[in-house]
Amino acid sequence: MAIRSCRRKTRRASTYGRGVRPADSDLAMPVLVIPYPTFDPVLIQLGPFAIRWYALAYIFGILIGWAYARLLIRSTKLWGGKAPMSVTDFDDFVLWVTIGIILGGRIGYVLFYNLPYFVEHPIEIVQLWNGGMSFHGGFIGCVLAVLLFGYMRGISVLSLGDITCAVGPIGLFLGRIANFINGELWGRPADVAWAMIFPNGGPLPRHPSQLYEAALEGLFLLAVLGLLVRAGALKRPGLIIGCFAAGYALARTFCEFFREPDAQLGFLWGGATMGQLLSVPLFLAGLCFIFYALRHPPLRRR
């Protein structure tokens, strides 16, 4: 892989990790960095119609997660008997959860991250192609979809939520990869060997924090939840929900130490970022679900 030289200041990586931004005049020591592999955010352009990597991440995340969920539902061994929902039920649910994720993610971004701007430019709220989605808002939208669909179909909302959370990291992984391709949500300045200079991130090498999040929030969390499912977690309704919520909150909080805060927000209370603050109630809710699930014996289904 090609590398290139840049000039930057002589501070430790731990200092950069805390979000201290060096001035350009402080750049002194030449170091080697990995050049950012520039991608076109638009994969295919046909007149006014454009297919973007970000849209593909959502589409394939939903499709792959859907296929994985169907496998889990069909396995009587994982449930200790017949699953509390049918494959057809989940097929119908996919549309509900897709709407919940998109609406919740967009509304969450508007409310949590850039409300003053959207108050002045309300027409841009619906312009999803310009980016701007919140995981925590999407999670709330997903919860509402689970509650409504479960109530209407007479399906255990905890079991439906378990399946949804078990496949959720697939979409998180692909979404973070799309963030990397778009050259957005880059990390804080760093002097690690794998630092990159992002096109819109200024002259300083930065952590490729999108890849950190793809690895932890996506692949690692998917593997952990998969192991728990194999160990019988689906027999304890709510356990996978709790582990997903707590696991994501921990992974997101850790990755936020390397990610540049949103410019319009910066650092908030106690030097925390919005992502970290929103992860606190998510983590606590996850612990409550775990505690509830473990207090009840495993279900024996017929």
HUHU-V77114 format. One record per helix or strand of 3 or more residues. SS is the DSSP state (H for helix, E for strand). FROM is the first residue (numbers start at 0). TO is the last residue. If there is no record, write none. Layout:
# HUHU-V77114
((SS:FROM:TO) (SS:FROM:TO))
This chain:
# HUHU-V77114
((E:2:7) (H:12:16) (H:23:25) (E:28:34) (E:41:45) (E:48:51) (H:52:73) (H:75:78) (H:86:112) (H:114:119) (H:121:125) (H:127:129) (H:134:152) (H:156:181) (H:208:229) (H:232:234) (H:238:255) (H:268:270) (H:273:294))
